[in-house]
Every structure is written in C-alpha cells, then in structure tokens.
C-alpha cells in the first residue's frame, strides 16, 4: 500500500495572509488524519512564509500518523528536526528564497555533506529520505550517504504527462526499480494530482509514500477536505 502524506503548507499560507489562527493548521492536520491520510508533511522555510517552526512544535504531540518534516538542512532546520524527532525527515536542496522545490540533490557532489547530516538524524532514530531526480548515480549516492529512502522529484513527470505519459513515466520506472533493487525505500512528490497520480502508482508498484500538498488543498476548495482525501486515496489503490 502506498501511504498518502498530506502537505499542509498551503493551509498555513492562507492563515498567514490575514494573521490570527484561521484556518487552524493543527485542526486541519488532525482532520486530515481523521479523514484517512496516513501522514502529515510540513516544509518550514527560514522566512516562515507558510509553516512556522512553532507550528512544527505544536503539531508533534497531536499527530497519530507519520510526521514528515522536509526542508533544506540549515543549522536551525537540523536543530528543529532533532528536537522534534519525527518519523521521517526529507532533505531537499532548496536555497532559502526558493518559491518551491525545483530540483533533486546532486548527491555525488554533496556526498560528504549529506553523510554527516544523515548520521546525526539516524543517531536520533529518524528515518531519512533524500529528494532526488531520476539520475541513477544520484540515487546510488543517496544510499552511500546513508539515506533510508529517496523521494523522486516528480515535476518533470507531471509537466509531460498530458503530452506523452509513457515517455514521462519511463525514467521514473527505471529510477524506482533501481532504488528498490539497492535497498532504498521509495517516496515521490511534487505536482502529483488527481489526473496523473493513479498512472504513476500503477507503473511504480513499490512506491511507499506520496507527499501531496498544493493540488490536494486546491481540490479541497471544490470537493471539501474529507472527499478530496478519499479521492486521492482511491488513486493509490
């Protein structure tokens, strides 16, 4: 079974636009779990333009499913993750000012850097996933760095899906099969939605988790949060 982890960053974006606590990020996270999500994902950034570090601290004692904290491993991020001890940390190579994740790690170039950081997280019994593209060498070096999983950056698949879904999925099938063959777990995320998710899951049967935020929260405006989560879970069956 592929788990659905709901990224609630966009809920925090709406809250922050007006100040106060509407919508309530913690309540939405609890509701996502109640409606069937198997995990909650947050991506705190240094400017706290959506999820704030305090949100992460507030969420930890409330959640009953897997908590996934993703982000760039700055000193403040590393401290936050080690303090919170989530089920999983996903390392992404975003510079501080990035609007959203737009590439995977070059794990060959950053092997030494990532190895040291991953060792610290694993000493705290935190599962580590590295955000990567489909380059097999980068996946190989994610394992060398000590990662437990890779999260495939799926924007290239999503952007090409409507044009030629076979061509779009091919490198991801190869990357997924390779990751599993060398002992890495397999996650995926970025621009997956109700149009392209089922086909992605069908072609990567070893997929363990997808993290979906922007599209899911946007769909919830039309269908409601409970119905939307069920629609996404249906795509993963």
Beta strands, then each sheet from edge to edge (+ up, - down):
strand 1: 3-7
strand 2: 39-42
strand 3: 66-71
strand 4: 88-91
strand 5: 127-132
strand 6: 149-153
strand 7: 185-189
strand 8: 209-212
sheet 1: 1+ 2+ 3+ 4+ 5+ 6+ 7+ 8+ 1+
end
